[in-house]
Amino acid sequence: MKLIEYCYNPPRDEIEFLYDDNDISIVIKPAGLLTVPGNVSRDSLVVRLKQKNLNYNPIHRLDTSTSGIVLLSKNKRANQILSKLFSLRNVQKFYVAYVKGIINNDCGVVNYPMSRDFLAKSYTNAPIQKTDYVNGKNALTFYRVVAREEHLNRTLVLLEPYTGRTHQLRHHMKCINHSIEGDCLYGDGVAGERLKLHSCYLRFNHPTSGAVIKVFDTPEFCAHVNLDLYLPE
């Protein structure tokens, strides 16, 4: 891997809200912005949102390079209930990604246990993951092909992580020789290039009413595709 100097330069766009009430908010995190404060900067999605409400707490996180849907609680009770839903895997999540090469199977499962590779170095100082059949944690990803763009030698896929390991989708796509476009940690992306990975769908029960909440968002890199046809109703 070519090591270069990392410069954290997050976008300054206004955070987009998909849903908001007294208990929760659902927002779109732009690519390039930390979800929570990190070693490189305190500027992050949560810090920006806490300028509006100090009680914001993220129920899950996205990699800095990944964009898309993030669920946040606004009080302790909602946080406890939603955190339990995630831990019990009672939340349905989908990501959309462009991967290198043409995937021939219409759908499939990627099942490689993962652990941190302490010998690997990255220009962002992000933890690099590796396949580890001895000490690794179970990691399972389902994929479904949405479109094959043979003229660009790439495939648009929906990814459903059953587990939630660090960099799981990025590592698993590398494992099947279809790294995500723009991935400079697990593929051949370069600094400043957009990672083509977006959290596009979230479905769960509201912590107070119990009503089913379903949100969906299409990223700009595949705005020409009707993802509704491939996602649960």
HELIX and SHEET records of a PDB file:
HELIX    1   1 LEU A   45  LYS A   50  1                                   6    
HELIX    2   2 LYS A   76  SER A   87  1                                  12    
HELIX    3   3 GLU A  150  LEU A  152  5                                   3    
HELIX    4   4 GLN A  168  CYS A  175  1                                   8    
HELIX    5   5 GLU A  220  CYS A  222  5                                   3    
HELIX    6   6 LEU A  227  TYR A  230  5                                   4    
SHEET    1   A 4 GLU A  16  ASP A  20  0                                        
SHEET    2   A 4 ILE A  24  LYS A  29 -1                                        
SHEET    3   A 4 SER A  67  SER A  73 -1                                        
SHEET    4   A 4 ASN A  57  PRO A  58 -1                                        
SHEET    1   B 8 GLU A  16  ASP A  20  0                                        
SHEET    2   B 8 ILE A  24  LYS A  29 -1                                        
SHEET    3   B 8 SER A  67  SER A  73 -1                                        
SHEET    4   B 8 LEU A 197  ASN A 205  1                                        
SHEET    5   B 8 GLN A  92  LYS A 100 -1                                        
SHEET    6   B 8 ARG A 154  PRO A 161 -1                                        
SHEET    7   B 8 LEU A 140  GLU A 149 -1                                        
SHEET    8   B 8 CYS A 107  ASN A 111 -1                                        
SHEET    1   C 5 GLU A  16  ASP A  20  0                                        
SHEET    2   C 5 ILE A  24  LYS A  29 -1                                        
SHEET    3   C 5 SER A  67  SER A  73 -1                                        
SHEET    4   C 5 LEU A 197  ASN A 205  1                                        
SHEET    5   C 5 VAL A 212  PHE A 216 -1                                        
SHEET    1   D 2 MET A 114  ARG A 116  0                                        
SHEET    2   D 2 GLN A 129  THR A 131 -1                                        
END                                                                             
